[in-house]
Amino acid sequence: MDAMQQLVIEQACAKLMNQFAVLNDQGRFGELADLFTENAAYARPIAPDALIEGKPAIRATFEARPKERVGRHIISNIIIDVHSPQRATGICYALLYSGNVDKPAEKFGLQAMPPQLVGEYYDEFVLTPAGWKFQVRKGRIILSA
């Protein structure tokens, strides 16, 4: 594998991490679920030991979230390790701010509510006929405020 192929894989996997955050924040859970393989496993950062298995179950988990909640995930410190032309792993940090639609701030947007969470995601990526996908995505909370 040459350096260009490695960079292309790293970029594709980093894009998945960012797409996950944006689609989650926008409530586009069908598209979010499509970032995973059919037999993927996902562990929410607030429940790192509870694996959710399969794309339909992952989608259902997100669709069950409270509709009045608004959140924004900030993803950073992305590192992708390419193991082969078909497999890679990665880590990223995630900062979550959230609020409710019925709690506007005095001046700007909605009032952020506690806790604000800092977590990490550990990812396993695979190349499928439809492109790079999450095979495993495990989160955990590191700090809360």
KOLMI-824778 format. One line per field, with one value per atom (N, C-alpha, C, O): residue in one letter; residue number from 0; x, y, z. Coordinates in nm, 4 decimals. Layout:
N
torgu = A  ...
torti = NUM  ...
X = X  ...
Y = Y  ...
Z = Z  ...
END
This chain:
145
torgu = M  M  M  M  D  D  D  D  A  A  A  A  M  M  M  M  Q  Q  Q  Q  Q  Q  Q  Q  L  L  L  L  V  V  V  V  I  I  I  I  E  E  E  E  Q  Q  Q  Q  A  A  A  A  C  C  C  C  A  A  A  A  K  K  K  K  L  L  L  L  M  M  M  M  N  N  N  N  Q  Q  Q  Q  F  F  F  F  A  A  A  A  V  V  V  V  L  L  L  L  N  N  N  N  D  D  D  D  Q  Q  Q  Q  G  G  G  G  R  R  R  R  F  F  F  F  G  G  G  G  E  E  E  E  L  L  L  L  A  A  A  A  D  D  D  D  L  L  L  L  F  F  F  F  T  T  T  T  E  E  E  E  N  N  N  N  A  A  A  A  A  A  A  A  Y  Y  Y  Y  A  A  A  A  R  R  R  R  P  P  P  P  I  I  I  I  A  A  A  A  P  P  P  P  D  D  D  D  A  A  A  A  L  L  L  L  I  I  I  I  E  E  E  E  G  G  G  G  K  K  K  K  P  P  P  P  A  A  A  A  I  I  I  I  R  R  R  R  A  A  A  A  T  T  T  T  F  F  F  F  E  E  E  E  A  A  A  A  R  R  R  R  P  P  P  P  K  K  K  K  E  E  E  E  R  R  R  R  V  V  V  V  G  G  G  G  R  R  R  R  H  H  H  H  I  I  I  I  I  I  I  I  S  S  S  S  N  N  N  N  I  I  I  I  I  I  I  I  I  I  I  I  D  D  D  D  V  V  V  V  H  H  H  H  S  S  S  S  P  P  P  P  Q  Q  Q  Q  R  R  R  R  A  A  A  A  T  T  T  T  G  G  G  G  I  I  I  I  C  C  C  C  Y  Y  Y  Y  A  A  A  A  L  L  L  L  L  L  L  L  Y  Y  Y  Y  S  S  S  S  G  G  G  G  N  N  N  N  V  V  V  V  D  D  D  D  K  K  K  K  P  P  P  P  A  A  A  A  E  E  E  E  K  K  K  K  F  F  F  F  G  G  G  G  L  L  L  L  Q  Q  Q  Q  A  A  A  A  M  M  M  M  P  P  P  P  P  P  P  P  Q  Q  Q  Q  L  L  L  L  V  V  V  V  G  G  G  G  E  E  E  E  Y  Y  Y  Y  Y  Y  Y  Y  D  D  D  D  E  E  E  E  F  F  F  F  V  V  V  V  L  L  L  L  T  T  T  T  P  P  P  P  A  A  A  A  G  G  G  G  W  W  W  W  K  K  K  K  F  F  F  F  Q  Q  Q  Q  V  V  V  V  R  R  R  R  K  K  K  K  G  G  G  G  R  R  R  R  I  I  I  I  I  I  I  I  L  L  L  L  S  S  S  S  A  A  A  A
torti = 0  0  0  0  1  1  1  1  2  2  2  2  3  3  3  3  4  4  4  4  5  5  5  5  6  6  6  6  7  7  7  7  8  8  8  8  9  9  9  9  10  10  10  10  11  11  11  11  12  12  12  12  13  13  13  13  14  14  14  14  15  15  15  15  16  16  16  16  17  17  17  17  18  18  18  18  19  19  19  19  20  20  20  20  21  21  21  21  22  22  22  22  23  23  23  23  24  24  24  24  25  25  25  25  26  26  26  26  27  27  27  27  28  28  28  28  29  29  29  29  30  30  30  30  31  31  31  31  32  32  32  32  33  33  33  33  34  34  34  34  35  35  35  35  36  36  36  36  37  37  37  37  38  38  38  38  39  39  39  39  40  40  40  40  41  41  41  41  42  42  42  42  43  43  43  43  44  44  44  44  45  45  45  45  46  46  46  46  47  47  47  47  48  48  48  48  49  49  49  49  50  50  50  50  51  51  51  51  52  52  52  52  53  53  53  53  54  54  54  54  55  55  55  55  56  56  56  56  57  57  57  57  58  58  58  58  59  59  59  59  60  60  60  60  61  61  61  61  62  62  62  62  63  63  63  63  64  64  64  64  65  65  65  65  66  66  66  66  67  67  67  67  68  68  68  68  69  69  69  69  70  70  70  70  71  71  71  71  72  72  72  72  73  73  73  73  74  74  74  74  75  75  75  75  76  76  76  76  77  77  77  77  78  78  78  78  79  79  79  79  80  80  80  80  81  81  81  81  82  82  82  82  83  83  83  83  84  84  84  84  85  85  85  85  86  86  86  86  87  87  87  87  88  88  88  88  89  89  89  89  90  90  90  90  91  91  91  91  92  92  92  92  93  93  93  93  94  94  94  94  95  95  95  95  96  96  96  96  97  97  97  97  98  98  98  98  99  99  99  99  100  100  100  100  101  101  101  101  102  102  102  102  103  103  103  103  104  104  104  104  105  105  105  105  106  106  106  106  107  107  107  107  108  108  108  108  109  109  109  109  110  110  110  110  111  111  111  111  112  112  112  112  113  113  113  113  114  114  114  114  115  115  115  115  116  116  116  116  117  117  117  117  118  118  118  118  119  119  119  119  120  120  120  120  121  121  121  121  122  122  122  122  123  123  123  123  124  124  124  124  125  125  125  125  126  126  126  126  127  127  127  127  128  128  128  128  129  129  129  129  130  130  130  130  131  131  131  131  132  132  132  132  133  133  133  133  134  134  134  134  135  135  135  135  136  136  136  136  137  137  137  137  138  138  138  138  139  139  139  139  140  140  140  140  141  141  141  141  142  142  142  142  143  143  143  143  144  144  144  144
X = 0.0854  0.0000  0.0900  0.1816  0.0633  0.1461  0.0894  -0.0205  0.1663  0.1286  -0.0022  -0.0822  -0.0246  -0.1485  -0.2697  -0.3708  -0.2607  -0.3717  -0.3984  -0.5140  -0.2943  -0.3113  -0.3824  -0.4724  -0.3434  -0.4086  -0.5554  -0.6394  -0.5871  -0.7269  -0.8096  -0.9216  -0.7561  -0.8272  -0.8445  -0.9530  -0.7382  -0.7469  -0.8553  -0.9335  -0.8606  -0.9603  -1.1015  -1.1929  -1.1203  -1.2529  -1.3018  -1.4194  -1.2134  -1.2529  -1.2785  -1.3736  -1.1942  -1.2162  -1.3490  -1.4196  -1.3819  -1.5101  -1.6265  -1.7251  -1.6171  -1.7231  -1.7430  -1.8564  -1.6337  -1.6431  -1.7179  -1.8037  -1.6848  -1.7513  -1.8960  -1.9838  -1.9213  -2.0593  -2.1464  -2.2605  -2.0948  -2.1693  -2.2171  -2.3339  -2.1276  -2.1629  -2.2692  -2.3678  -2.2504  -2.3443  -2.4817  -2.5841  -2.4839  -2.6122  -2.6836  -2.8060  -2.6106  -2.6686  -2.7316  -2.8469  -2.6564  -2.7047  -2.8253  -2.9108  -2.8326  -2.9437  -3.0621  -3.1629  -3.0521  -3.1625  -3.1839  -3.2945  -3.0823  -3.0918  -3.0438  -2.9387  -3.1243  -3.0809  -3.0763  -2.9980  -3.1567  -3.1452  -3.0109  -2.9453  -2.9700  -2.8403  -2.7265  -2.6241  -2.7444  -2.6440  -2.6263  -2.5134  -2.7366  -2.7281  -2.6584  -2.5922  -2.6722  -2.6076  -2.4553  -2.3872  -2.4015  -2.2567  -2.1989  -2.0773  -2.2873  -2.2468  -2.2682  -2.3522  -2.1905  -2.2163  -2.3444  -2.3919  -2.4000  -2.5229  -2.5077  -2.6011  -2.3915  -2.3710  -2.2825  -2.2138  -2.2840  -2.1988  -2.2381  -2.3456  -2.1475  -2.1734  -2.1424  -2.0457  -2.2271  -2.2116  -2.2365  -2.3314  -2.1523  -2.1715  -2.1750  -2.0798  -2.2857  -2.2987  -2.1979  -2.1675  -2.1461  -2.0497  -2.1052  -2.0299  -2.2354  -2.2926  -2.3207  -2.3563  -2.3054  -2.3247  -2.2205  -2.2558  -2.0920  -1.9860  -1.9833  -1.9209  -2.0489  -2.0483  -2.1732  -2.1866  -2.2631  -2.3877  -2.3791  -2.4120  -2.3353  -2.3229  -2.4603  -2.5423  -2.4831  -2.6029  -2.5573  -2.4657  -2.6200  -2.5702  -2.6664  -2.7864  -2.6119  -2.6878  -2.7371  -2.7769  -2.7337  -2.7740  -2.9167  -2.9387  -3.0170  -3.1529  -3.1619  -3.2324  -3.0915  -3.0953  -3.0242  -3.0674  -2.9159  -2.8455  -2.9375  -2.9468  -3.0053  -3.0975  -3.2091  -3.2423  -3.2671  -3.3768  -3.3317  -3.4087  -3.2091  -3.1563  -3.1560  -3.1956  -3.1116  -3.1089  -3.2490  -3.2774  -3.3358  -3.4724  -3.5512  -3.6508  -3.5096  -3.5791  -3.5375  -3.5943  -3.4417  -3.3960  -3.5047  -3.5877  -3.5047  -3.6058  -3.6042  -3.4984  -3.7209  -3.7310  -3.7020  -3.6627  -3.7213  -3.7011  -3.5533  -3.5194  -3.4671  -3.3245  -3.2542  -3.2759  -3.1698  -3.0846  -2.9412  -2.9081  -2.8564  -2.7179  -2.6229  -2.6586  -2.5018  -2.3952  -2.2707  -2.2220  -2.2214  -2.0989  -1.9835  -1.9915  -1.8771  -1.7560  -1.6529  -1.6167  -1.6062  -1.5150  -1.3742  -1.3558  -1.2750  -1.1369  -1.0389  -1.0782  -0.9114  -0.8018  -0.8189  -0.7989  -0.8558  -0.8789  -0.7452  -0.6578  -0.7320  -0.6159  -0.6663  -0.7408  -0.6261  -0.6631  -0.5372  -0.4351  -0.5453  -0.4371  -0.4857  -0.5820  -0.4191  -0.4566  -0.3793  -0.2564  -0.4534  -0.3921  -0.3801  -0.2929  -0.4682  -0.4649  -0.5530  -0.6170  -0.5581  -0.6472  -0.7959  -0.8795  -0.8300  -0.9703  -1.0027  -1.1196  -0.9039  -0.9280  -0.8487  -0.7339  -0.9135  -0.8477  -0.9120  -1.0233  -0.8402  -0.8949  -0.8725  -0.7911  -0.9457  -0.9296  -0.9776  -1.0492  -0.9367  -0.9816  -1.0112  -0.9460  -1.1091  -1.1351  -1.1934  -1.2474  -1.1819  -1.2442  -1.3756  -1.3898  -1.4715  -1.6019  -1.6443  -1.6390  -1.6858  -1.7400  -1.8863  -1.9190  -1.9753  -2.1188  -2.1775  -2.1641  -2.2428  -2.3274  -2.4705  -2.4980  -2.5620  -2.7012  -2.7923  -2.7541  -2.9141  -3.0176  -3.1525  -3.1612  -3.2581  -3.3943  -3.4571  -3.4289  -3.5415  -3.6036  -3.6882  -3.7103  -3.7360  -3.8222  -3.7439  -3.8037  -3.6114  -3.5289  -3.4350  -3.3150  -3.4896  -3.4020  -3.3120  -3.3492  -3.1946  -3.1044  -3.1547  -3.2372  -3.1050  -3.1492  -3.1122  -3.1870  -2.9967  -2.9504  -2.9290  -2.9753  -2.8606  -2.8217  -2.8713  -2.8467  -2.9401  -2.9749  -3.0486  -3.1253  -3.0245  -3.0843  -2.9862  -2.8652  -3.0404  -2.9566  -2.8946  -2.9666  -2.7624  -2.6958  -2.7228  -2.7215  -2.7475  -2.7784  -2.6701  -2.6053  -2.6515  -2.5543  -2.6105  -2.7323  -2.5271  -2.3818  -2.3306  -2.3900  -2.2201  -2.1434  -2.0449  -1.9810  -2.0335  -1.9583  -1.8390  -1.8477  -1.7285  -1.6107  -1.5888  -1.5763  -1.5846  -1.5670  -1.4712  -1.4103  -1.4603  -1.3770  -1.4561  -1.5429  -1.4247  -1.4752  -1.3565  -1.2550  -1.3718  -1.2757  -1.3456  -1.4504  -1.2894  -1.3576  -1.2791  -1.1560  -1.3546  -1.2999  -1.3756  -1.4986  -1.3003  -1.3562  -1.3268  -1.2228  -1.4204  -1.3978  -1.4409  -1.5314  -1.3740  -1.4115  -1.5167  -1.4946  -1.6311  -1.7412  -1.7627  -1.7019  -1.8480  -1.8792  -1.9388  -1.9314  -1.9977  -2.0553  -1.9588  -1.9986  -1.8327  -1.7341  -1.7001  -1.7395  -1.6271  -1.5849  -1.7027  -1.7864  -1.7080  -1.8165  -1.7589  -1.6490  -1.8363  -1.8046  -1.8421  -1.9539  -1.7489  -1.7800  -1.8064  -1.8963  -1.7265  -1.7439  -1.7188  -1.6229  -1.8064  -1.7872  -1.8213  -1.9364  -1.7208  -1.7400  -1.7017  -1.5914  -1.7939  -1.7675  -1.7580  -1.8039  -1.6972  -1.6965  -1.6778  -1.6130  -1.7353  -1.7229  -1.5950  -1.5658  -1.5194  -1.3974  -1.4188  -1.3730  -1.4891  -1.5122  -1.6559  -1.7159  -1.7098  -1.8411  -1.8381  -1.7697  -1.9140  -1.9220  -2.0660  -2.0951
Y = -0.1174  0.0000  0.1237  0.1346  0.2160  0.3354  0.4460  0.4339  0.5531  0.6625  0.7291  0.7679  0.7424  0.8054  0.7197  0.7728  0.5893  0.5009  0.5087  0.5087  0.5151  0.5273  0.6577  0.6578  0.7677  0.8968  0.8950  0.9508  0.8322  0.8225  0.7452  0.7852  0.6362  0.5564  0.6370  0.6389  0.7031  0.7848  0.8915  0.9131  0.9578  1.0622  1.0044  1.0638  0.8904  0.8283  0.7907  0.8091  0.7389  0.6990  0.8211  0.8223  0.9236  1.0468  1.1112  1.1667  1.1036  1.1581  1.0854  1.1489  0.9536  0.8787  0.9304  0.9463  0.9566  1.0070  1.1396  1.1607  1.2284  1.3586  1.3475  1.4164  1.2615  1.2415  1.1885  1.2320  1.0960  1.0415  1.1545  1.1577  1.2471  1.3577  1.4477  1.4811  1.4868  1.5787  1.5136  1.5751  1.3904  1.3228  1.2994  1.3104  1.2679  1.2518  1.3837  1.3862  1.4922  1.6231  1.6707  1.7419  1.6325  1.6750  1.5785  1.6024  1.4718  1.3756  1.2931  1.2443  1.2765  1.1999  1.0569  1.0148  0.9836  0.8563  0.7438  0.6502  0.7498  0.6510  0.6617  0.5607  0.7840  0.8063  0.7709  0.7170  0.8010  0.7650  0.6133  0.5641  0.5390  0.3927  0.3388  0.2352  0.4069  0.3624  0.3776  0.3293  0.4434  0.4516  0.3213  0.3026  0.2310  0.1047  -0.0117  -0.0049  -0.1194  -0.2434  -0.3068  -0.2682  -0.4030  -0.4691  -0.5354  -0.5339  -0.5932  -0.6659  -0.5883  -0.6484  -0.4578  -0.3736  -0.3839  -0.4324  -0.3368  -0.3245  -0.1810  -0.1205  -0.1279  0.0100  0.0137  -0.0476  0.0847  0.1081  0.2584  0.3297  0.3054  0.4476  0.4873  0.4073  0.6090  0.6511  0.6438  0.6183  0.6660  0.6605  0.5173  0.4956  0.4204  0.2788  0.1954  0.1163  0.2126  0.1510  -0.0013  -0.0623  -0.0630  -0.2089  -0.2726  -0.3950  -0.1925  -0.2427  -0.2329  -0.1293  -0.3401  -0.3396  -0.3503  -0.4343  -0.2648  -0.2690  -0.3316  -0.2806  -0.4410  -0.5165  -0.5128  -0.5353  -0.4841  -0.4800  -0.3409  -0.2641  -0.3100  -0.1770  -0.1403  -0.0265  -0.2318  -0.1943  -0.1559  -0.0614  -0.2283  -0.1977  -0.0653  0.0106  -0.0378  0.0891  0.2045  0.3035  0.1921  0.2976  0.3160  0.4293  0.2076  0.2156  0.2847  0.3596  0.2608  0.3253  0.4765  0.5488  0.5240  0.6691  0.7259  0.8348  0.6551  0.7049  0.7110  0.7830  0.6377  0.6372  0.7538  0.7716  0.8312  0.9432  1.0491  1.0632  1.1242  1.2292  1.3308  1.3814  1.3599  1.4507  1.5962  1.6754  1.6314  1.7699  1.8033  1.9197  1.7041  1.7258  1.7744  1.7233  1.8743  1.9266  1.9109  1.9480  1.8564  1.8386  1.8760  1.8782  1.9052  1.9297  1.8578  1.8804  1.7706  1.6955  1.7648  1.7957  1.7888  1.8435  1.7306  1.6797  1.6923  1.5800  1.6349  1.7261  1.5783  1.6247  1.5108  1.3984  1.5424  1.4504  1.3171  1.2106  1.3245  1.2048  1.1426  1.2088  1.0145  0.9377  0.8087  0.7331  0.7842  0.6629  0.5812  0.6338  0.4532  0.3594  0.2631  0.1893  0.2642  0.1774  0.0461  0.0453  -0.0642  -0.1955  -0.2730  -0.3588  -0.2422  -0.3068  -0.2239  -0.1293  -0.2560  -0.1818  -0.1994  -0.1287  -0.2911  -0.3164  -0.2938  -0.3025  -0.2650  -0.2532  -0.1371  -0.1125  -0.0657  0.0423  0.0546  0.0071  0.1189  0.1500  0.2981  0.3626  0.3508  0.4918  0.5274  0.4514  0.6449  0.7044  0.8505  0.9135  0.9038  1.0478  1.0878  1.0049  1.2159  1.2715  1.3351  1.3827  1.3354  1.3952  1.4796  1.4347  1.6005  1.6911  1.7107  1.7443  1.6905  1.7038  1.8132  1.8126  1.9070  2.0066  1.9741  1.9401  1.9845  1.9574  2.0539  2.1167  2.0631  2.1463  2.0947  1.9958  2.1625  2.1258  2.2391  2.3560  2.2061  2.3069  2.4054  2.5176  2.3666  2.4548  2.5393  2.5992  2.5443  2.6221  2.7162  2.6902  2.8259  2.9202  2.9951  3.0185  3.0317  3.1153  3.2581  3.2919  3.3424  3.4822  3.5551  3.6412  3.5211  3.5970  3.5114  3.5487  3.3982  3.3212  3.1780  3.1110  3.1305  2.9897  2.9321  3.0011  2.8054  2.7351  2.7352  2.7483  2.7206  2.7116  2.5721  2.4723  2.5651  2.4359  2.3856  2.4616  2.2553  2.1983  2.0990  2.0378  2.0842  1.9841  1.8445  1.8288  1.7443  1.7599  1.7848  1.7400  1.8565  1.8589  1.7437  1.7259  1.6666  1.5423  1.5438  1.5933  1.4891  1.4674  1.3164  1.2504  1.2639  1.1206  1.0864  1.1728  0.9569  0.9034  0.7983  0.7312  0.7855  0.6752  0.5938  0.6483  0.4631  0.3688  0.2971  0.2357  0.3041  0.2563  0.1493  0.1489  0.0587  -0.0373  -0.0155  -0.0184  0.0066  0.0358  -0.0787  -0.1438  -0.1022  -0.2012  -0.1405  -0.0573  -0.1842  -0.1439  -0.2406  -0.3616  -0.1871  -0.2677  -0.2285  -0.1322  -0.3009  -0.2595  -0.1184  -0.0534  -0.0713  0.0634  0.1664  0.2802  0.1287  0.2207  0.1851  0.0798  0.2736  0.2502  0.2647  0.3536  0.1746  0.1722  0.1413  0.0872  0.1774  0.1335  -0.0136  -0.0526  -0.0956  -0.2330  -0.2372  -0.3070  -0.1615  -0.1490  -0.0036  0.0577  0.0514  0.1877  0.1820  0.1590  0.2031  0.1981  0.3317  0.3822  0.3875  0.5137  0.4965  0.3969  0.5959  0.6002  0.7440  0.8234  0.7763  0.9105  0.9159  0.8238  1.0243  1.0452  1.1514  1.1357  1.2603  1.3732  1.4216  1.4094  1.4763  1.5426  1.6685  1.6744  1.7681  1.8935  1.9356  2.0394
Z = 0.0000  0.0000  0.0000  0.0815  -0.0911  -0.0981  -0.0088  0.0453  0.0054  0.0949  0.0521  0.1372  -0.0773  -0.1252  -0.0878  -0.0418  -0.1069  -0.0711  0.0794  0.1216  0.1591  0.3038  0.3395  0.4234  0.2773  0.3033  0.2636  0.3343  0.1521  0.1070  0.2099  0.2417  0.2615  0.3618  0.4908  0.5489  0.5351  0.6564  0.6421  0.7347  0.5277  0.5056  0.5042  0.5615  0.4402  0.4347  0.5746  0.6062  0.6570  0.7927  0.8811  0.9592  0.8691  0.9451  0.9050  0.9892  0.7778  0.7315  0.7977  0.8350  0.8128  0.8816  1.0240  1.0691  1.0943  1.2313  1.2357  1.3213  1.1432  1.1389  1.0912  1.1431  0.9929  0.9468  1.0594  1.0747  1.1381  1.2504  1.3414  1.3801  1.3756  1.4643  1.4024  1.4681  1.2780  1.2126  1.1937  1.2232  1.1451  1.1235  1.2561  1.2624  1.3605  1.4932  1.5380  1.5811  1.5280  1.5718  1.4911  1.5438  1.3649  1.2790  1.2836  1.2171  1.3597  1.3712  1.2454  1.2224  1.1646  1.0399  1.0657  1.0174  1.1436  1.1978  1.0950  1.1113  0.9910  0.8839  0.8141  0.7887  0.7831  0.7201  0.8160  0.7740  0.9442  1.0437  1.0465  1.0459  1.0497  1.0527  0.9283  0.9349  0.8159  0.6925  0.6954  0.6050  0.7972  0.8130  0.8679  0.8699  0.9125  0.9742  0.8777  0.7880  0.8977  0.8255  0.8803  0.9871  0.8081  0.8525  0.9887  1.0689  1.0159  1.1414  1.2390  1.3216  1.2300  1.3140  1.4614  1.4965  1.5451  1.6883  1.7304  1.6841  1.8197  1.8668  2.0168  2.0660  2.0888  2.2316  2.2545  2.2227  2.3098  2.3395  2.4471  2.5356  2.4407  2.5426  2.6855  2.7795  2.7026  2.8368  2.8824  2.9982  2.7938  2.8278  2.7531  2.6656  2.7870  2.7066  2.7080  2.6212  2.8034  2.8113  2.7505  2.7515  2.6984  2.6399  2.4877  2.4300  2.4232  2.2777  2.2120  2.2492  2.1153  2.0323  1.9014  1.8368  1.8620  1.7475  1.6305  1.6461  1.5125  1.3884  1.3547  1.4423  1.2261  1.1800  1.2198  1.2611  1.2095  1.2512  1.3995  1.4347  1.4854  1.6290  1.6582  1.7449  1.5861  1.6041  1.5655  1.6381  1.4522  1.4098  1.5120  1.5469  1.5599  1.6575  1.7854  1.8455  1.8275  1.9480  1.9326  2.0241  1.8178  1.7959  1.7796  1.8296  1.7116  1.6917  1.8217  1.8291  1.9240  2.0530  2.1429  2.2507  2.1011  2.1843  2.1959  2.1061  2.3068  2.3256  2.2115  2.1740  2.1573  2.0418  2.0790  1.9933  2.2057  2.2466  2.2720  2.2933  2.2700  2.2959  2.1694  2.0596  2.1889  2.0826  2.1297  2.2423  2.0443  2.0839  1.9723  1.8545  2.0128  1.9171  1.9663  2.0771  1.8798  1.9058  1.8352  1.7163  1.9089  1.8507  1.8522  1.9583  1.7337  1.7185  1.6937  1.6131  1.7637  1.7470  1.7728  1.8041  1.7588  1.7895  1.7178  1.7762  1.5917  1.5108  1.4710  1.4151  1.5013  1.4570  1.3938  1.4562  1.2712  1.1983  1.1748  1.1304  1.2048  1.1753  1.0681  1.0887  0.9546  0.8428  0.8577  0.8645  0.8626  0.8809  0.7499  0.7354  0.6549  0.5233  0.4308  0.4768  0.3029  0.2132  0.2466  0.1904  0.3356  0.3705  0.5181  0.5557  0.6033  0.7470  0.8060  0.7688  0.8998  0.9722  1.1100  1.1329  1.2006  1.3320  1.3578  1.2916  1.4548  1.4852  1.6234  1.6886  1.6667  1.7920  1.7645  1.6812  1.8341  1.8315  1.9659  2.0391  1.9969  2.1157  2.0735  1.9608  2.1653  2.1377  2.2573  2.3718  2.2292  2.3295  2.2957  2.1819  2.3920  2.3678  2.4543  2.5767  2.3879  2.4528  2.4142  2.2991  2.5101  2.4764  2.5504  2.6491  2.4988  2.5578  2.5126  2.4399  2.5562  2.5176  2.4387  2.4648  2.3431  2.2574  2.3369  2.2911  2.4543  2.5340  2.6354  2.7248  2.6222  2.7162  2.6413  2.6322  2.5876  2.5180  2.6158  2.7308  2.5689  2.6480  2.6419  2.5570  2.7318  2.7335  2.6055  2.5592  2.5474  2.4325  2.3085  2.2007  2.3198  2.2026  2.2125  2.3128  2.1115  2.0982  2.2167  2.2838  2.2415  2.3537  2.4707  2.4524  2.5891  2.7084  2.7155  2.7178  2.7189  2.7347  2.8752  2.9721  2.8840  3.0143  3.0549  2.9699  3.1837  3.2263  3.2046  3.1964  3.1952  3.1943  3.0540  2.9559  3.0452  2.9219  2.9341  3.0377  2.8284  2.8350  2.7402  2.6279  2.7872  2.7043  2.6994  2.8026  2.5785  2.5639  2.4528  2.3899  2.4311  2.3246  2.2490  2.3048  2.1216  2.0407  1.9912  1.9479  1.9988  1.9434  1.8294  1.8497  1.7105  1.5911  1.5180  1.5161  1.4579  1.3623  1.2326  1.2300  1.1240  0.9932  0.8978  0.9067  0.8059  0.6996  0.5665  0.5600  0.4619  0.3270  0.2765  0.2736  0.2366  0.1827  0.0369  -0.0098  -0.0363  -0.1730  -0.1809  -0.2853  -0.0706  -0.0663  -0.0083  0.0165  0.0137  0.0696  0.2136  0.2637  0.2788  0.4166  0.5116  0.4960  0.6115  0.7096  0.8475  0.8604  0.9505  1.0857  1.0986  1.0648  1.1473  1.1861  1.3368  1.3837  1.4108  1.5557  1.5919  1.5449  1.6764  1.7287  1.8766  1.9137  1.9609  2.1055  2.1657  2.1445  2.2404  2.3073  2.4563  2.5122  2.5211  2.6667  2.7108  2.6427  2.8257  2.8828  2.9660  3.0422  2.9508  3.0258  3.1338  3.2470  3.0979  3.1902  3.1751  3.0683  3.2823  3.2738  3.3606  3.4627  3.3170  3.3911  3.4036  3.4630
END
